[in-house]
């Protein structure tokens, strides 16, 4: 049995070791107040609400300490009323052209109604879509890759459904293979049955100018498919995590969200 570091910094180091060093970003959510959510990697986030106005975390995001042993990491509450989301930037480390990546977070959705967890995906006026990690209106976990220049998609869809009201660790991995991607979805450290759907002839994503967002997709002034519920410990990395690594991440982070 693997024995993990028992200090918070040690646990975070264990997580970062698994995520690797290529295009790695981890948002620990260790802020309770203020208008900045810092990143281990690139790209701090701005807590935003209606119209893209910055908002203090303590006012609308209701940070709650996760993990009684630590007390200084938080989950944030996202609600479509008020357009609560975290607004990021456009950065090369968030684009994965002909390259693998993995994305994940702990989530506790309140309702199931097209909840985006993390995205670099604008289907609005700018129309610059790359990928979105989300729960669709039927409650299925999805990772969608979008090939904008030919307007085609590759969607991997969980056959089962996410459970509202429960804290769950969700991860999607993409192997970086073009034309016929392999995407694996995990819930609580275990790969789940899934279905792949290609619309048109998907080739690859293009690096667009859409900023990364957590809790919605699109531009921060016009957020869409907003998450309703709590998110903790979101991450993104330019590595296709293998099953054993996802299971390790689940084991390491479970105490950090108070589940063991």
Order of alpha helices (4+ residues) and beta strands (2+ residues): alpha-beta-beta-alpha-beta-beta-beta-beta-beta-beta-beta-beta-beta-beta-beta-beta-beta-beta-alpha
